[in-house]
Amino acid sequence: MPDDLARRRSAPHRMVVARPAPPRRGHLGLGDPPGTPDAVAVTGRHLERAGRPWLPVTGEVHYSRIPRRRWSEVLGHARAGGLDTVATYVFWQAHEPTPGEFRWDGDLDLRAFVELAGRHGLDVVVRMGPWAHGEARHGGFPDWLVARGQATGMATRTNDPAYLELVRAFFAQTVAQLTGLAHAEGGPVVGAQMDNELYDQPEHLATLRRTAEELGLRVPLWTATGWGGAQVPATLLPVYSAYADGFWEDAGTAWPAFAPVHFRYSAVRDDLGVGADLREALDGVVVTPGAVPLDGAAPPDGDALPYVTCELGGGMHVAYHRRPLVTPEDVAALALAKLGSGSVWQGYYMYAGGTQRTGGHGTEQESHATGYPNDVPNRTYDFGAPVGEHGQVRRHHHLLRRQHLWLQEDGPALAAMTATVGGGSEDPGELRWSVRSDSRRGYLFLTTYQPARRPLAAQPGVQVEVVLDDAAVVVPSRPVDLPAGVSVAWPLRFPLGAGLVLRSATAQVLTRLPDGPGVDGTGDGLVVLVATDGVPVELVLDGDVDATGPVAARREDGATVVDLTGGPGPDAVVGLRAPSGGPGVRVLVLDEATADRLYRLDVLGRERLVLCEAPVQALDGALVVHTDAPAVTVSLLPAPAGLVASSAAGADCADKARVAPAPAGPDRGAGTLWTSWTVAVPGAGTRRLATDLRPHAPAPPEPARGGPMDRLSAPTDFAGAARVHLDVPAGALVDVDRALLRVAWTGDVGRAVLHRAGGDEVVGDHFWHGRDWDVDLTPWRDDVARGGLTLELLPWRRATGVWVDPSVRDVPDGIAVAAVDVVRVARVVLVAGEDA
């Protein structure tokens, strides 16, 4: 036997996949009644919808923290990002600021938000509280409720009758807002969460569900947060969290103890670090680390409850004393690790950032002044999310969309697959791998990713043999070096269609377009894969298959092995057809940069693939482009007859946008497979206001500590701050959808102050932590044009002891403003039409 064949057949890693037992059914008090259209059910392993496994993808979006005029845009980005569900807190303090006086108007219109989500094709999980946390003042409780509890001894978050009477009134108002919108009524509301991070009151959690049901709420999914060793009653489904870092840790914590677990494949669902500061500071309770085994042991009742999440960190907020810098790559790797560990519900917190509300007592964020261990910013709740506080679309929106497109395509099959960890220890030298499978097909998960403060090395000579029911799959056919810093999910026996089975691939499934004319005129279907930078692309097909395109094919072990000879990209199309003829399948193998620009949207009359370097979304059949560049290329597959800007859409500068056919070719953003247009938007772009400033703060306040854990407190005295006044030309603020002030700086704390006739107003703030600071000037256009804006800045002083990420920590004391820009974001609505 040749040496290379011997090496190939002696795979260093091997797993025999057992056929999963049927999931337990009927033991949970969850799901829709029999006969409900599109019924939702919960088994011991996964969720189902209309009798088919369902793997929801949910993102947290807080309606009350986003201006109503931006709701549609944010929900559109969520849907374009591959989400099928959004979750939202109902903050009690926002809706009943005065006892008995409820508000559901303007930005607080829960019903309108839910209806709009449904219009965008999104279901909704309502996190009803009564206590929410969410970095809100008193956890979302109204001040009057807190005062009443202190005055009367009423025990909140318990079954104290006095408390339950007030909760019932609040729930009654909330349920009334949702009348007719529940899933069983044909509406988008599929679930409700009771309270949040309540770990020792299972009877109270059960009472909250009963109360909501008595008031008329009927939803198939009832949940409660399960982390921190929480005691969750049998009537609620425990949901879990996983964060790459946490602002709630002490300033001396280099990296939270639980964080590394989330980058390995593991059966561990809990995280004792999340909420630990509040348990300790507010309740005096410490859960010992040994309460959750970290050795990968199966969780208790692992066959009784599916592994579902509601707070995979979509980013991370900052506190004054500790300011993590979670990267887009951190977010994407953590999310994929959870899928490789068995998650059957991907829920992100936050998916879209927002702004802290203001009320009768000022801003409504948690703080030392309200008894919390952390001081967070007064205004910004950006969270470093995929969609930022002001609608900024960030890299992890694209990285996560690649995963979500795959879940849209094959999520039902993945949901029914069980996870088996092959390697996942703390040893950084061990290959980390896992298999999810139903014993007939599956996915091989591999990772060499861990955040930069504790990175992993490359893994040389990776090859895994997975023994399924009727076949052993060795992937790849020859060992491959897996680069450092990557995470993959490679398909095993993936059905391509037309009788073709992809036995294995060293590329990931992204999406597919159905068979039929219009893709290329032949009727062949199109499957899209994405390669991993640095990993050669190999496709292995069961049996004899004719392969055409930029490939070299060989027959081995009853299979056809196809190596991509050119690079992956927008034109890397492999044609596959059985020798017997008939319809075939085309496989488009994208490179990672192109995959980051790929959307699958229902636009212009059908589902299409869209390539665009600017964020796009679908709305009522139109394609909406949000761009901060004066020209952007849009490529479609299949292509409509033409593309024009809609002047009837009411967009800010749609009448000034010009759309023209663009030549095909990689230099235009897509290859000859695609049809491309150039959209010229003269108003979009960046205007510089200032650069290279070194302002001096004459008398910054001395550091102070506070709160129940004696942590560093955010300064409140800006009398001695540096002041940078900015005059913003009126022309920089008009004729666009949004004008953002972007400040690239280093320092400690900054706030943006607007000068108005009625007095100064703080319209934005920032705890410097390595990211640029954005302030939306759009709501204040006239005032800014009239009187400008002042930045009040306090200096960085390393000796204070504030923790920032090591990658940005080495900056000199003082203040440095590298640049101040106005970023002009245009919104253009594109519809089908004849090209000019």
Summary of the structure (lengths in Angstrom):
residues: 836
radius of gyration: 27.0
end to end distance: 64.7
largest distance: 87.3
contacts: 2978
relative contact order: 0.10
helix: 20%
strand: 34%
